[in-house]
């Protein structure tokens, strides 16, 4: 009462205040005396009499239904200050629906301040004038009510009409009595002259937009409708329709809808309407305007889409604003509850016992779901269907709490007319069923039913829900034949190894209509295509797996405790360095989990062990394995650490001036972008930082438009391996530096535009793009820009080779002045390679990469293979087998190609499967699966660089003559050793057909010599001492004779260039050619598939070891 009194007192408006006797004492002292000239305070009298008086201009009320209806029926504008129950709803109707008043909003303490009341009263009283609420407007309002309710008789009161209008919201009981009938009379308004015709105060957009062909700019007089705004100089004016000049206060943008945003809108305070300029709109939005006698519309020229329309009203075209819920500003639940005066109580964090009823019901559901799944061996893949079925059954079972009625029966008592509850006879979940296929969906020769698994009951149809793992579809049907005693899946498939293809890679990403029922289903792919790479192996070994299951039905330990000693490994001898490595500082992981069991028949723990690793390296490998990296920005935003990494990257980009926000010029196409996430580690294995990187989709760039030159010399992995060999022999220290946002240091010369990065979109940059000022990861020219910048800096410091560690520290400091650099310490993890060092040498492997690949393809539980390729298999281009998913095949082979950088043992097999990228078949995919099965056996295998006394370059070259059954071309292979360690190798099909084995070997020798020349030049640039001549080993005497014999032969005419090239290098003393027996030819592993004994012998000669060997 006191706040209301102060609000009236300070409003400087005439008022009449009715105060009950019980409330008199709450008035401020001397209130009546001080306000006697401004208003009248009286004791209680009938409210309708007060509102019916013609001097009343505004009604201040708490928003009760009686008061609201009385004011509405008498056409009195209101100021509503709601307090309890339904009053906030009435206040919303008054302000937002009926538009006849304002709502006085409470502050965060729930108090309506006097300043708020004062402001609301002033706005309402300022709107009550002859132009704003005329008798004509009130008459129109009454006429609309009459139309809504089918002409109301003259004896009906307006109160009755309003009660009828509001009946859907609330059952209103008329309490007007005889006095209200006397005031309202025969249905006409007793109070006229003060009803607001278009009162929308408090809303964002008060006035409509008028389409004006004579306006040069968009103009408005309402400052509250701007989304972005900036002020203008005081001397800027605009000439309006009456010829006078009005000042322009500022400019900004106004968002009218999702498709229509007005830019450079002028704020003219003296303007009483909103003007939309036709000329400016058509120029800015590239649209055309179509006028008719009743409406006009704006159509985008590029897309043909209608971006806005207006309707003719009293000779003017008024723009229709779309009320799209997605375009309205959304408020959180907490903000809404606070605004409505509702106190929201929530449970404490990690305190589920406060939600006792809900948690108990969750437990009930899960207990029933587990019973359904375990009883019929249903895989965990279908847990969602099990929970839905559990809920369905519980709702139809008698409950003691409900006096032995079912929940559905109780619901029907409250809603007897509902038809949402359907019931079909219950069946056993997970059983074997046949779904009848209707005649219109099959031919005469097609089967009449489909084998499925029963997964519950349809939620939108009266039928059973069945799923076919073969077609990957759901079916809703009542025509189902049940075999309730027979489970669809055998017993040992539950939570264990999946020997069948039917539920591998069950994809729920997209649904479409089933040809049999209206149930959504997984989109079918070609039935000839296996749904995963596991499927092909399963088909080949299904009988073998079945026999194994018959012999053994028990589970096996997967990882025995916190120090797992079983994970993929190599059973071959690891060379002379094993004893040293067993007690030295080498180490490796997989998550340590106590007491975790697996039903997999071939657990990964049998093939990998970390017992030979030192505690420090074990901690390092565990760390890089445990953290999961998000795959997209939506997933990253769920975790604070990744969100902070995104914010840090954005700050770095903005600080560096990487881009500027602008409009996309006509004729230009922006490149896309995406977020890539990774984890940076310290040398001890601890997390250094979570890294988010914005990468441009450079593959969409066009040469000559978005980029010119792209060449940038970078260190190949061959060079890295040479350095590792030298470091092992010369005991060099290996340090790793990371230039933070390296590519951002390069300047961009071309004009390149990029889409706004995901997560950074705002209303201010809507329909904008980024013009790149600096190079960005992913752009084709970025490596070159960074290389030029880095080269300039390094040369400026006079960078030369040095032998002093303090000089290296000085170099780090100098680079830190130019670039933001992080010193990652000793080399441990580089480009996916794990590097472990001992006194004997350096071990390099891609263990984590292999395990991630096996996990991604579902091959962690597969049966291992001892070699990467079957010696009896010869792959052909067209082998008659069914085609497989080309994209999946290419992605998988691409990952294997990267893995072969540290795995020469799979070099030949990867080279073979990569020849069929264009049209892969099931047989080709089977070969890929064979490689994965071999990797399952040896996930930790890698190269070992040891200290030796050999200071030579040795190259082994070999060829498999006419090995390809498709075109009878030969396969060349060579491997190069620098100072006793393998550094380069290659397996490649020759470009022409060789007429004999000598010719094939001769071409392989030429490739090996080319590689040796490159190695020799690299070592000379590094100023490393080297013995000459280099040695080339070959197992073909005829090829060696051709190389040494200077006499020309007819049989060598077509290899004349290679012959002269080899002869020249031998005569110069750069190379000497030596014979090696075929069983000692190390390069033989790169030219053909070998049996296990020969294969293991050659991998040992290549210097490959497995420091994670579980044997």
C-alpha positions, 0 to 999 in steps of 0.5 A: 500500500505504501509503495502504491501511495508513493507511486501515485504521489510522484506521478503528478497525475490526477487520481482517485484512490479507493482505500479500505478502512483496514488499509488506512493505517498503511498510508504515509503520514499527511498523505491525504493533506499533501495530495488534496490538490492532485487527487482524491482518497476515498473510503471503499465504494463499488469499484464499477461505479468508480471505473464508470466515471468519465474522469478516470484515465487509468486503473491501477490494479493488482490484476485480479480477475474481477478487477481486470474484467471490470476495467476491460468491460469499461474500456479503462487502460490499466497498470497491473502490479501482480502479486499472487496466483493467477494475477501474472497471467492476467497481467500478461493478457493485459499487456501482450494479448489485449494491449490495453495496459502495462505491467509494473514488474517487480525487482529481484526481491519481488517488490514493485518499486515506486519508480516503476509505478510512476513510470507506468502511470506516466506512460498510460496517462500520456497515451490517453488522449483524443487521438489515442482512444477515441469513441470510434476505436472503442466501437470497433473493439465492441464490434469485433467482440460481436463478430467473434461470438455471433451477433450478441443480442442487445440485452447481453452485457459486454461482461457476458461477452468477455466471460465467454471470451476468457472461458478457455483460460478460466471459469469466470463467475460474474460477481457484478451484481445489480450495480454492474448491470446498472453501469453497463446497461444494455451492452454499450460501453458506459465509459468512452474516450479513454480506451487505448486503440493501439496501446503496446507500451512495453513491447519491443516494436511499438509501431508497424513498418510502412513501405515507402517508395519515397524514402531514401533511407530506413527511418524510425523514431523508436530507439528500443527496436535496434539490435545494433546502434551507434550515434551520429554527429549532431549536425546530421539532419533529414528532410521529412514529408512535411518539408521540415528538417529533423535531427538524426540521433544515430544509425543501426540495424533492426532484425525484422525476421530471420530473412530480413534485417535492415541495415543503416536504419536512421533514428529520427526522434521526431518521427512518429512512424517507421519507414521502410525505404524501397530503394535501399532495400532492393539495393542492399538485399538484391531483391525485387518488390512486387505490388498488387492492390492488396499486398506487396512482397519482397523476393530475393533475386539469387534464391527466389525466396520471399524474404518479406511481405506487406498488406494494404491497410488504409492506403498504406502498405504495412509490413507483416512481421513474422512471429517465429518462436525461433527468432524470439529471444529465449529466456532460461527457465530460471529467468522466466520463473523469477519474472513470474514471481515463482520460487524454484527449488532444486536438489543439491549436486550429487545428492540423488536421494533428494529425488527419491521417488524419481530415482526409485522409479529409475531403479525399477525400470532398469531392474526390469530392463536388465531382466528382459535383456539377460533372460534372452541374451539381448545385446546391450546395443538394444538397451533403449528398447528394453527400457521402453518395454519395461515402462510399457509393461509396468504401466500395465501391471497391477500396483499395490500402491494403486490398490492393485490397479494398473497405472493405465487404469488410474490414468483412464479414470482422470481422462476417460475419453483418451485414446492414447493407451493401447494394449496388445498381448505381451510377448517375451522380449528378445525372442525370435519372430517372423514379420509378415510382408504384405503382398503389395511389398513383395513379388511372387518369388520373394519370401512372405515373412522376415526374420526379426528380433522382438524389441517391444511395443509400438508407441504410436501404433497398436502393434509389435515392434520388431527389428531386422539386423539384416535390413537394418529396419524397424517394423510395426506390425500385428502380423507377427509369428512368435517363437517365444522360447527361442532367443534371437542371439546365442547365449555367449553373444551377450556383452561379449564378442560379436561373431555375427554381422547382424548388429555390428555398427548399428547406426541410429543417425537417420531414419526414414519410412519403412516400406512395410509399416509407418515405423521409422527405421535405419536407412538400408544400404545395399544388401550386397555391401557389408555394413562394417569391415568386421562383417567380411571377416565374420563371414569367412570365419563364422564356422570357425567361431561357432566351433570355438564357442562350442568348445569353450563357453567360459569367459576370459580375463582381459586385463589382469589388474592395474599392470596389464601384461596382456595386449597386442604383441609380436611373438617373434624374437626382438633382437639382442636389445630385449634384455636391455629394454626389459630393465630400461626406460621403456613403457606403454599403456591401456587403461588400468582397471581393477577387476574388469572382465571381458567375454571376448574370446581374443582379448587385446590384453593377450597381445600387449604388455607394459611390464617391460616399461619404466614407471616414467614411460608407463605413466606417459603412455597411460596419459596419452591413451586415457583422454578422449578428444571430442569430435565436434564443437557441440561435444567440446562445449559440454566440457569446461576444459575444451570450451576454455581451449576454444576461447583461447584459440579465438583470443589468439586469432583475434589478437593476431588480426587473423580476419576482419568481419565483412560482407561477402563481395559478389562473385566470391565464394567463402571457404568453410572451416571446422574445429580440430581438437587435440591434447598437448603433452609434456615430456613426463606424460602430464597434460600440457594443455588442451588444444583447439585449432580452427582449420580452414577447408582448403580443399574448396579453394580454387587455383588462381583465385584463392591461392597461387604458389603452395610449395613449402619444403617440410621435413619428410618422415624419411628425414626424421628417421635419418636424424633418429638414426644419427641421434642413436649413434652419436648420442644426440639429445632430442628436444621438441619445440611447439610454435603456438599457432605457427601458421598464423605468423604467415602473411596472406597475399590473396583475397580469401573469405571464410565462413564465420566459425561454428560457435562464434555466430551472433546477430551482429555477424549474421550473413557476414564472412571473415576476410582472412588477413593472416594464413590459417591452418588448412589453407593451401598456401599456409605452409608456404607463408609460414616457411617464408616467415620462419626461414627469414627469422632463422637466417637472420640469426645466422643459424648453422650447425653447432655441437654445444648445448648452450647454443641450442638453448640460445637458439630457443631464446632467440626463436621465443622473441619472434614466435610464441613457443612452448618447450615440450622437453625431450622428444616423447610423442611426435606426429602420432609416434611414441618415442622411447629411449634407452641406453641401447637406442631409440624405439619408435612405434605407433601403438596408440594409433593402432589401438585407436584404429582397432577400436574405431573399426570394432576389431579389438576383439577379433581373432589375430593373424600372424602375417599381414597378407595371405600367401595364397590370395592374389587380388584382382581389379574385377574379382566378381565379388560384391562392391563395398562402401568406397568411402569407408575403404578409402578412409581405412586404407589411408590410415594404414598408409600413415601407419606404414611410416613406422611399420615397414612390415605392412608396407607391401600389403598396404601398397597392394590394397591401395591399388583398388581404391576406385572400385573396392570389393569384398575380397579387397576389404577382406585383405584390409581386415587381414592387415588389421588382424595382424595389427591386433597381434602386434600393436606395439611393434615398431622401429629400433634405432641402435648404436652400431659401428657400421658407418655406411649406407646400405640399400637392399633392392628386390623385385617380384617379377609379374606378380600382379595378376591384373596387368602382369607388372612387377613390384619393386621394393627397396630398404635403406640403412644409414649407420646400421638402422633402417631409415627408408623403404618403399614397395611400389608397382612398376610403371611398365611390364618387365619382359624378364626377371632381370629387367624387373630387378634392374629397375628396382636397382635404379630406384634404390640407387636414387634413394641412396643418392638422396641420403648421401646428399642429406648427410653431406648437408648435415656434415656427417662423415660417411664411408664410400662407396655405398653398397647396393645388395641384389639377389639377381646375378643377371641384373648385377652382370648387366650393371657391371658389363659395359657391353651393349645388349639387345636385351637391354635396349628398352632399359638403356637409360637405367643401365647408363644411370647405374653404370655411371654411379658404379664407375664414379665410385658412388655405389658398388653392387653386391650379391646377396642370397634370396633367403638373406634379401631383406627387401623381399618382405616389400615385394610379396606375401611371405609365410610366417617363418620367413616374415618374422625373420625379415622383420627382425632383420629390418630392426623391428622390435616390440617393446610391448610384447606380452610373450 
